[in-house]
Amino acid sequence: MSERKPNRLIHEKSPYLLQHAYNPVDWYPWSPEAFHKAKRESKQVFLSIGYS
């Protein structure tokens, strides 16, 4: 059985973000890094708004 690896949300404090830390998605928290990457790769930003 493969071990699940956390994504970068594992370092966040928000309970909502932490519950998605083991999703197989390359999530970024709201940060300059996320926007720099999107700009560098000419990609749109997908914003997920939720609650916990």
mmCIF file as Biopython writes it, N, C-alpha, C and O atoms, coordinates in Angstrom:
data_model
#
loop_
_atom_site.group_PDB
_atom_site.id
_atom_site.type_symbol
_atom_site.label_atom_id
_atom_site.label_alt_id
_atom_site.label_comp_id
_atom_site.label_asym_id
_atom_site.label_entity_id
_atom_site.label_seq_id
_atom_site.pdbx_PDB_ins_code
_atom_site.Cartn_x
_atom_site.Cartn_y
_atom_site.Cartn_z
_atom_site.occupancy
_atom_site.B_iso_or_equiv
_atom_site.auth_seq_id
_atom_site.auth_asym_id
_atom_site.pdbx_PDB_model_num
ATOM 1   N N  . MET A ? 1  ? 0.846   -1.183 0.000   1.0 0.0 1  A 1 
ATOM 2   C CA . MET A ? 1  ? 0.000   0.000  0.000   1.0 0.0 1  A 1 
ATOM 3   C C  . MET A ? 1  ? 0.889   1.244  0.000   1.0 0.0 1  A 1 
ATOM 4   O O  . MET A ? 1  ? 1.850   1.304  0.768   1.0 0.0 1  A 1 
ATOM 5   N N  . SER A ? 2  ? 0.594   2.230  -0.839  1.0 0.0 2  A 1 
ATOM 6   C CA . SER A ? 2  ? 1.412   3.431  -0.897  1.0 0.0 2  A 1 
ATOM 7   C C  . SER A ? 2  ? 1.051   4.388  0.232   1.0 0.0 2  A 1 
ATOM 8   O O  . SER A ? 2  ? -0.110  4.513  0.622   1.0 0.0 2  A 1 
ATOM 9   N N  . GLU A ? 3  ? 2.063   5.048  0.736   1.0 0.0 3  A 1 
ATOM 10  C CA . GLU A ? 3  ? 1.871   6.019  1.808   1.0 0.0 3  A 1 
ATOM 11  C C  . GLU A ? 3  ? 1.441   7.346  1.193   1.0 0.0 3  A 1 
ATOM 12  O O  . GLU A ? 3  ? 2.025   7.812  0.215   1.0 0.0 3  A 1 
ATOM 13  N N  . ARG A ? 4  ? 0.408   7.944  1.787   1.0 0.0 4  A 1 
ATOM 14  C CA . ARG A ? 4  ? -0.055  9.242  1.291   1.0 0.0 4  A 1 
ATOM 15  C C  . ARG A ? 4  ? 0.940   10.320 1.682   1.0 0.0 4  A 1 
ATOM 16  O O  . ARG A ? 4  ? 1.410   10.363 2.819   1.0 0.0 4  A 1 
ATOM 17  N N  . LYS A ? 5  ? 1.252   11.179 0.744   1.0 0.0 5  A 1 
ATOM 18  C CA . LYS A ? 5  ? 2.188   12.266 0.996   1.0 0.0 5  A 1 
ATOM 19  C C  . LYS A ? 5  ? 1.409   13.575 1.092   1.0 0.0 5  A 1 
ATOM 20  O O  . LYS A ? 5  ? 0.497   13.816 0.302   1.0 0.0 5  A 1 
ATOM 21  N N  . PRO A ? 6  ? 1.765   14.411 2.049   1.0 0.0 6  A 1 
ATOM 22  C CA . PRO A ? 6  ? 1.068   15.695 2.165   1.0 0.0 6  A 1 
ATOM 23  C C  . PRO A ? 6  ? 1.508   16.669 1.078   1.0 0.0 6  A 1 
ATOM 24  O O  . PRO A ? 6  ? 2.617   16.574 0.554   1.0 0.0 6  A 1 
ATOM 25  N N  . ASN A ? 7  ? 0.639   17.590 0.755   1.0 0.0 7  A 1 
ATOM 26  C CA . ASN A ? 7  ? 1.005   18.675 -0.150  1.0 0.0 7  A 1 
ATOM 27  C C  . ASN A ? 7  ? 1.462   19.865 0.694   1.0 0.0 7  A 1 
ATOM 28  O O  . ASN A ? 7  ? 1.598   19.729 1.910   1.0 0.0 7  A 1 
ATOM 29  N N  . ARG A ? 8  ? 1.697   21.006 0.094   1.0 0.0 8  A 1 
ATOM 30  C CA . ARG A ? 8  ? 2.260   22.140 0.846   1.0 0.0 8  A 1 
ATOM 31  C C  . ARG A ? 8  ? 1.296   22.717 1.879   1.0 0.0 8  A 1 
ATOM 32  O O  . ARG A ? 8  ? 1.720   23.523 2.707   1.0 0.0 8  A 1 
ATOM 33  N N  . LEU A ? 9  ? 0.028   22.343 1.865   1.0 0.0 9  A 1 
ATOM 34  C CA . LEU A ? 9  ? -0.911  22.844 2.869   1.0 0.0 9  A 1 
ATOM 35  C C  . LEU A ? 9  ? -0.640  22.275 4.259   1.0 0.0 9  A 1 
ATOM 36  O O  . LEU A ? 9  ? -1.175  22.782 5.246   1.0 0.0 9  A 1 
ATOM 37  N N  . ILE A ? 10 ? 0.170   21.247 4.348   1.0 0.0 10 A 1 
ATOM 38  C CA . ILE A ? 10 ? 0.486   20.621 5.627   1.0 0.0 10 A 1 
ATOM 39  C C  . ILE A ? 10 ? 1.129   21.627 6.592   1.0 0.0 10 A 1 
ATOM 40  O O  . ILE A ? 10 ? 1.110   21.405 7.803   1.0 0.0 10 A 1 
ATOM 41  N N  . HIS A ? 11 ? 1.692   22.718 6.085   1.0 0.0 11 A 1 
ATOM 42  C CA . HIS A ? 11 ? 2.376   23.712 6.919   1.0 0.0 11 A 1 
ATOM 43  C C  . HIS A ? 11 ? 1.467   24.862 7.354   1.0 0.0 11 A 1 
ATOM 44  O O  . HIS A ? 11 ? 1.919   25.784 8.032   1.0 0.0 11 A 1 
ATOM 45  N N  . GLU A ? 12 ? 0.199   24.812 6.970   1.0 0.0 12 A 1 
ATOM 46  C CA . GLU A ? 12 ? -0.731  25.890 7.300   1.0 0.0 12 A 1 
ATOM 47  C C  . GLU A ? 12 ? -1.347  25.698 8.685   1.0 0.0 12 A 1 
ATOM 48  O O  . GLU A ? 12 ? -1.308  24.602 9.245   1.0 0.0 12 A 1 
ATOM 49  N N  . LYS A ? 13 ? -1.916  26.775 9.232   1.0 0.0 13 A 1 
ATOM 50  C CA . LYS A ? 13 ? -2.559  26.722 10.547  1.0 0.0 13 A 1 
ATOM 51  C C  . LYS A ? 13 ? -4.072  26.566 10.456  1.0 0.0 13 A 1 
ATOM 52  O O  . LYS A ? 13 ? -4.713  26.119 11.407  1.0 0.0 13 A 1 
ATOM 53  N N  . SER A ? 14 ? -4.631  26.928 9.328   1.0 0.0 14 A 1 
ATOM 54  C CA . SER A ? 14 ? -6.078  26.892 9.138   1.0 0.0 14 A 1 
ATOM 55  C C  . SER A ? 14 ? -6.601  25.456 9.152   1.0 0.0 14 A 1 
ATOM 56  O O  . SER A ? 14 ? -6.089  24.608 8.422   1.0 0.0 14 A 1 
ATOM 57  N N  . PRO A ? 15 ? -7.615  25.171 9.974   1.0 0.0 15 A 1 
ATOM 58  C CA . PRO A ? 15 ? -8.208  23.817 9.976   1.0 0.0 15 A 1 
ATOM 59  C C  . PRO A ? 15 ? -8.745  23.419 8.598   1.0 0.0 15 A 1 
ATOM 60  O O  . PRO A ? 15 ? -8.660  22.256 8.204   1.0 0.0 15 A 1 
ATOM 61  N N  . TYR A ? 16 ? -9.300  24.395 7.871   1.0 0.0 16 A 1 
ATOM 62  C CA . TYR A ? 16 ? -9.821  24.104 6.533   1.0 0.0 16 A 1 
ATOM 63  C C  . TYR A ? 16 ? -8.695  23.674 5.596   1.0 0.0 16 A 1 
ATOM 64  O O  . TYR A ? 16 ? -8.825  22.675 4.889   1.0 0.0 16 A 1 
ATOM 65  N N  . LEU A ? 17 ? -7.600  24.416 5.588   1.0 0.0 17 A 1 
ATOM 66  C CA . LEU A ? 17 ? -6.490  24.060 4.703   1.0 0.0 17 A 1 
ATOM 67  C C  . LEU A ? 17 ? -5.852  22.736 5.130   1.0 0.0 17 A 1 
ATOM 68  O O  . LEU A ? 17 ? -5.477  21.925 4.284   1.0 0.0 17 A 1 
ATOM 69  N N  . LEU A ? 18 ? -5.733  22.523 6.418   1.0 0.0 18 A 1 
ATOM 70  C CA . LEU A ? 18 ? -5.126  21.277 6.901   1.0 0.0 18 A 1 
ATOM 71  C C  . LEU A ? 18 ? -5.935  20.045 6.511   1.0 0.0 18 A 1 
ATOM 72  O O  . LEU A ? 18 ? -5.362  18.981 6.278   1.0 0.0 18 A 1 
ATOM 73  N N  . GLN A ? 19 ? -7.246  20.171 6.438   1.0 0.0 19 A 1 
ATOM 74  C CA . GLN A ? 19 ? -8.042  18.990 6.060   1.0 0.0 19 A 1 
ATOM 75  C C  . GLN A ? 19 ? -7.837  18.613 4.595   1.0 0.0 19 A 1 
ATOM 76  O O  . GLN A ? 19 ? -8.251  17.535 4.168   1.0 0.0 19 A 1 
ATOM 77  N N  . HIS A ? 20 ? -7.203  19.490 3.828   1.0 0.0 20 A 1 
ATOM 78  C CA . HIS A ? 20 ? -6.909  19.205 2.423   1.0 0.0 20 A 1 
ATOM 79  C C  . HIS A ? 20 ? -5.422  18.939 2.185   1.0 0.0 20 A 1 
ATOM 80  O O  . HIS A ? 20 ? -4.976  18.870 1.040   1.0 0.0 20 A 1 
ATOM 81  N N  . ALA A ? 21 ? -4.673  18.793 3.251   1.0 0.0 21 A 1 
ATOM 82  C CA . ALA A ? 21 ? -3.224  18.617 3.149   1.0 0.0 21 A 1 
ATOM 83  C C  . ALA A ? 21 ? -2.820  17.277 2.537   1.0 0.0 21 A 1 
ATOM 84  O O  . ALA A ? 21 ? -1.673  17.118 2.119   1.0 0.0 21 A 1 
ATOM 85  N N  . TYR A ? 22 ? -3.717  16.333 2.479   1.0 0.0 22 A 1 
ATOM 86  C CA . TYR A ? 22 ? -3.388  15.033 1.885   1.0 0.0 22 A 1 
ATOM 87  C C  . TYR A ? 22 ? -4.143  14.781 0.581   1.0 0.0 22 A 1 
ATOM 88  O O  . TYR A ? 22 ? -4.167  13.659 0.075   1.0 0.0 22 A 1 
ATOM 89  N N  . ASN A ? 23 ? -4.762  15.842 0.040   1.0 0.0 23 A 1 
ATOM 90  C CA . ASN A ? 23 ? -5.395  15.721 -1.272  1.0 0.0 23 A 1 
ATOM 91  C C  . ASN A ? 23 ? -4.315  15.546 -2.333  1.0 0.0 23 A 1 
ATOM 92  O O  . ASN A ? 23 ? -3.228  16.108 -2.193  1.0 0.0 23 A 1 
ATOM 93  N N  . PRO A ? 24 ? -4.581  14.789 -3.378  1.0 0.0 24 A 1 
ATOM 94  C CA . PRO A ? 24 ? -3.580  14.623 -4.436  1.0 0.0 24 A 1 
ATOM 95  C C  . PRO A ? 24 ? -3.610  15.798 -5.422  1.0 0.0 24 A 1 
ATOM 96  O O  . PRO A ? 24 ? -3.565  15.607 -6.637  1.0 0.0 24 A 1 
ATOM 97  N N  . VAL A ? 25 ? -3.685  17.010 -4.874  1.0 0.0 25 A 1 
ATOM 98  C CA . VAL A ? 25 ? -3.735  18.231 -5.680  1.0 0.0 25 A 1 
ATOM 99  C C  . VAL A ? 25 ? -2.567  19.109 -5.252  1.0 0.0 25 A 1 
ATOM 100 O O  . VAL A ? 25 ? -2.231  19.167 -4.069  1.0 0.0 25 A 1 
ATOM 101 N N  . ASP A ? 26 ? -1.962  19.778 -6.190  1.0 0.0 26 A 1 
ATOM 102 C CA . ASP A ? 26 ? -0.830  20.646 -5.891  1.0 0.0 26 A 1 
ATOM 103 C C  . ASP A ? 26 ? -1.330  22.015 -5.432  1.0 0.0 26 A 1 
ATOM 104 O O  . ASP A ? 26 ? -1.077  23.029 -6.083  1.0 0.0 26 A 1 
ATOM 105 N N  . TRP A ? 27 ? -2.047  22.032 -4.298  1.0 0.0 27 A 1 
ATOM 106 C CA . TRP A ? 27 ? -2.627  23.269 -3.774  1.0 0.0 27 A 1 
ATOM 107 C C  . TRP A ? 27 ? -1.542  24.209 -3.271  1.0 0.0 27 A 1 
ATOM 108 O O  . TRP A ? 27 ? -0.503  23.778 -2.772  1.0 0.0 27 A 1 
ATOM 109 N N  . TYR A ? 28 ? -1.807  25.499 -3.412  1.0 0.0 28 A 1 
ATOM 110 C CA . TYR A ? 28 ? -0.979  26.551 -2.819  1.0 0.0 28 A 1 
ATOM 111 C C  . TYR A ? 28 ? -1.876  27.362 -1.899  1.0 0.0 28 A 1 
ATOM 112 O O  . TYR A ? 28 ? -3.015  27.652 -2.267  1.0 0.0 28 A 1 
ATOM 113 N N  . PRO A ? 29 ? -1.409  27.736 -0.728  1.0 0.0 29 A 1 
ATOM 114 C CA . PRO A ? 29 ? -2.183  28.686 0.069   1.0 0.0 29 A 1 
ATOM 115 C C  . PRO A ? 29 ? -2.079  30.066 -0.599  1.0 0.0 29 A 1 
ATOM 116 O O  . PRO A ? 29 ? -1.222  30.275 -1.458  1.0 0.0 29 A 1 
ATOM 117 N N  . TRP A ? 30 ? -2.943  30.997 -0.208  1.0 0.0 30 A 1 
ATOM 118 C CA . TRP A ? 30 ? -2.907  32.348 -0.736  1.0 0.0 30 A 1 
ATOM 119 C C  . TRP A ? 30 ? -1.554  32.943 -0.391  1.0 0.0 30 A 1 
ATOM 120 O O  . TRP A ? 30 ? -1.256  33.163 0.783   1.0 0.0 30 A 1 
ATOM 121 N N  . SER A ? 31 ? -0.746  33.201 -1.384  1.0 0.0 31 A 1 
ATOM 122 C CA . SER A ? 31 ? 0.614   33.674 -1.116  1.0 0.0 31 A 1 
ATOM 123 C C  . SER A ? 31 ? 1.226   34.267 -2.381  1.0 0.0 31 A 1 
ATOM 124 O O  . SER A ? 31 ? 0.778   33.975 -3.489  1.0 0.0 31 A 1 
ATOM 125 N N  . PRO A ? 32 ? 2.244   35.095 -2.213  1.0 0.0 32 A 1 
ATOM 126 C CA . PRO A ? 32 ? 2.942   35.615 -3.383  1.0 0.0 32 A 1 
ATOM 127 C C  . PRO A ? 32 ? 3.509   34.487 -4.252  1.0 0.0 32 A 1 
ATOM 128 O O  . PRO A ? 32 ? 3.528   34.590 -5.479  1.0 0.0 32 A 1 
ATOM 129 N N  . GLU A ? 33 ? 3.966   33.417 -3.609  1.0 0.0 33 A 1 
ATOM 130 C CA . GLU A ? 33 ? 4.524   32.277 -4.359  1.0 0.0 33 A 1 
ATOM 131 C C  . GLU A ? 33 ? 3.511   31.730 -5.363  1.0 0.0 33 A 1 
ATOM 132 O O  . GLU A ? 33 ? 3.861   31.432 -6.504  1.0 0.0 33 A 1 
ATOM 133 N N  . ALA A ? 34 ? 2.261   31.599 -4.937  1.0 0.0 34 A 1 
ATOM 134 C CA . ALA A ? 34 ? 1.217   31.068 -5.822  1.0 0.0 34 A 1 
ATOM 135 C C  . ALA A ? 34 ? 1.010   31.970 -7.042  1.0 0.0 34 A 1 
ATOM 136 O O  . ALA A ? 34 ? 0.887   31.489 -8.168  1.0 0.0 34 A 1 
ATOM 137 N N  . PHE A ? 35 ? 0.974   33.274 -6.802  1.0 0.0 35 A 1 
ATOM 138 C CA . PHE A ? 35 ? 0.736   34.206 -7.898  1.0 0.0 35 A 1 
ATOM 139 C C  . PHE A ? 35 ? 1.953   34.346 -8.809  1.0 0.0 35 A 1 
ATOM 140 O O  . PHE A ? 35 ? 1.805   34.521 -10.018 1.0 0.0 35 A 1 
ATOM 141 N N  . HIS A ? 36 ? 3.132   34.271 -8.247  1.0 0.0 36 A 1 
ATOM 142 C CA . HIS A ? 36 ? 4.345   34.297 -9.075  1.0 0.0 36 A 1 
ATOM 143 C C  . HIS A ? 36 ? 4.391   33.075 -9.993  1.0 0.0 36 A 1 
ATOM 144 O O  . HIS A ? 36 ? 4.742   33.185 -11.168 1.0 0.0 36 A 1 
ATOM 145 N N  . LYS A ? 37 ? 4.036   31.916 -9.450  1.0 0.0 37 A 1 
ATOM 146 C CA . LYS A ? 37 ? 4.054   30.698 -10.269 1.0 0.0 37 A 1 
ATOM 147 C C  . LYS A ? 37 ? 3.014   30.792 -11.395 1.0 0.0 37 A 1 
ATOM 148 O O  . LYS A ? 37 ? 3.301   30.452 -12.543 1.0 0.0 37 A 1 
ATOM 149 N N  . ALA A ? 38 ? 1.815   31.254 -11.055 1.0 0.0 38 A 1 
ATOM 150 C CA . ALA A ? 38 ? 0.769   31.388 -12.069 1.0 0.0 38 A 1 
ATOM 151 C C  . ALA A ? 38 ? 1.207   32.345 -13.184 1.0 0.0 38 A 1 
ATOM 152 O O  . ALA A ? 38 ? 0.998   32.068 -14.365 1.0 0.0 38 A 1 
ATOM 153 N N  . LYS A ? 39 ? 1.804   33.450 -12.804 1.0 0.0 39 A 1 
ATOM 154 C CA . LYS A ? 39 ? 2.262   34.412 -13.802 1.0 0.0 39 A 1 
ATOM 155 C C  . LYS A ? 39 ? 3.383   33.831 -14.656 1.0 0.0 39 A 1 
ATOM 156 O O  . LYS A ? 39 ? 3.376   33.958 -15.880 1.0 0.0 39 A 1 
ATOM 157 N N  . ARG A ? 40 ? 4.346   33.193 -13.996 1.0 0.0 40 A 1 
ATOM 158 C CA . ARG A ? 40 ? 5.495   32.611 -14.703 1.0 0.0 40 A 1 
ATOM 159 C C  . ARG A ? 40 ? 5.044   31.558 -15.714 1.0 0.0 40 A 1 
ATOM 160 O O  . ARG A ? 40 ? 5.615   31.450 -16.799 1.0 0.0 40 A 1 
ATOM 161 N N  . GLU A ? 41 ? 4.007   30.775 -15.351 1.0 0.0 41 A 1 
ATOM 162 C CA . GLU A ? 41 ? 3.520   29.696 -16.227 1.0 0.0 41 A 1 
ATOM 163 C C  . GLU A ? 41 ? 2.332   30.121 -17.084 1.0 0.0 41 A 1 
ATOM 164 O O  . GLU A ? 41 ? 1.748   29.297 -17.788 1.0 0.0 41 A 1 
ATOM 165 N N  . SER A ? 42 ? 1.973   31.391 -17.031 1.0 0.0 42 A 1 
ATOM 166 C CA . SER A ? 42 ? 0.816   31.918 -17.776 1.0 0.0 42 A 1 
ATOM 167 C C  . SER A ? 42 ? -0.437  31.094 -17.521 1.0 0.0 42 A 1 
ATOM 168 O O  . SER A ? 42 ? -1.139  30.694 -18.451 1.0 0.0 42 A 1 
ATOM 169 N N  . LYS A ? 43 ? -0.704  30.847 -16.239 1.0 0.0 43 A 1 
ATOM 170 C CA . LYS A ? 43 ? -1.882  30.068 -15.846 1.0 0.0 43 A 1 
ATOM 171 C C  . LYS A ? 43 ? -2.819  30.917 -15.005 1.0 0.0 43 A 1 
ATOM 172 O O  . LYS A ? 43 ? -2.399  31.854 -14.326 1.0 0.0 43 A 1 
ATOM 173 N N  . GLN A ? 44 ? -4.085  30.572 -15.067 1.0 0.0 44 A 1 
ATOM 174 C CA . GLN A ? 44 ? -5.077  31.235 -14.235 1.0 0.0 44 A 1 
ATOM 175 C C  . GLN A ? 44 ? -4.977  30.689 -12.809 1.0 0.0 44 A 1 
ATOM 176 O O  . GLN A ? 44 ? -4.443  29.605 -12.577 1.0 0.0 44 A 1 
ATOM 177 N N  . VAL A ? 45 ? -5.504  31.469 -11.862 1.0 0.0 45 A 1 
ATOM 178 C CA . VAL A ? 45 ? -5.546  31.045 -10.462 1.0 0.0 45 A 1 
ATOM 179 C C  . VAL A ? 45 ? -6.946  30.500 -10.188 1.0 0.0 45 A 1 
ATOM 180 O O  . VAL A ? 45 ? -7.944  31.179 -10.431 1.0 0.0 45 A 1 
ATOM 181 N N  . PHE A ? 46 ? -7.008  29.290 -9.687  1.0 0.0 46 A 1 
ATOM 182 C CA . PHE A ? 46 ? -8.276  28.673 -9.274  1.0 0.0 46 A 1 
ATOM 183 C C  . PHE A ? 46 ? -8.383  28.896 -7.772  1.0 0.0 46 A 1 
ATOM 184 O O  . PHE A ? 46 ? -7.560  28.405 -6.999  1.0 0.0 46 A 1 
ATOM 185 N N  . LEU A ? 47 ? -9.404  29.639 -7.370  1.0 0.0 47 A 1 
ATOM 186 C CA . LEU A ? 47 ? -9.580  29.981 -5.969  1.0 0.0 47 A 1 
ATOM 187 C C  . LEU A ? 47 ? -10.653 29.105 -5.361  1.0 0.0 47 A 1 
ATOM 188 O O  . LEU A ? 47 ? -11.789 29.081 -5.833  1.0 0.0 47 A 1 
ATOM 189 N N  . SER A ? 48 ? -10.291 28.386 -4.315  1.0 0.0 48 A 1 
ATOM 190 C CA . SER A ? 48 ? -11.251 27.552 -3.600  1.0 0.0 48 A 1 
ATOM 191 C C  . SER A ? 48 ? -11.576 28.217 -2.274  1.0 0.0 48 A 1 
ATOM 192 O O  . SER A ? 48 ? -10.683 28.462 -1.462  1.0 0.0 48 A 1 
ATOM 193 N N  . ILE A ? 49 ? -12.845 28.510 -2.052  1.0 0.0 49 A 1 
ATOM 194 C CA . ILE A ? 49 ? -13.283 29.130 -0.810  1.0 0.0 49 A 1 
ATOM 195 C C  . ILE A ? 49 ? -14.136 28.129 -0.060  1.0 0.0 49 A 1 
ATOM 196 O O  . ILE A ? 49 ? -15.102 27.590 -0.600  1.0 0.0 49 A 1 
ATOM 197 N N  . GLY A ? 50 ? -13.772 27.884 1.186   1.0 0.0 50 A 1 
ATOM 198 C CA . GLY A ? 50 ? -14.524 26.918 1.972   1.0 0.0 50 A 1 
ATOM 199 C C  . GLY A ? 50 ? -14.520 27.298 3.437   1.0 0.0 50 A 1 
ATOM 200 O O  . GLY A ? 50 ? -14.028 28.359 3.820   1.0 0.0 50 A 1 
ATOM 201 N N  . TYR A ? 51 ? -15.067 26.430 4.236   1.0 0.0 51 A 1 
ATOM 202 C CA . TYR A ? 51 ? -15.112 26.676 5.675   1.0 0.0 51 A 1 
ATOM 203 C C  . TYR A ? 51 ? -14.930 25.351 6.401   1.0 0.0 51 A 1 
ATOM 204 O O  . TYR A ? 51 ? -15.071 24.280 5.811   1.0 0.0 51 A 1 
ATOM 205 N N  . SER A ? 52 ? -14.627 25.436 7.644   1.0 0.0 52 A 1 
ATOM 206 C CA . SER A ? 52 ? -14.455 24.233 8.453   1.0 0.0 52 A 1 
ATOM 207 C C  . SER A ? 52 ? -15.055 24.451 9.818   1.0 0.0 52 A 1 
ATOM 208 O O  . SER A ? 52 ? -15.017 23.554 10.660  1.0 0.0 52 A 1 
#
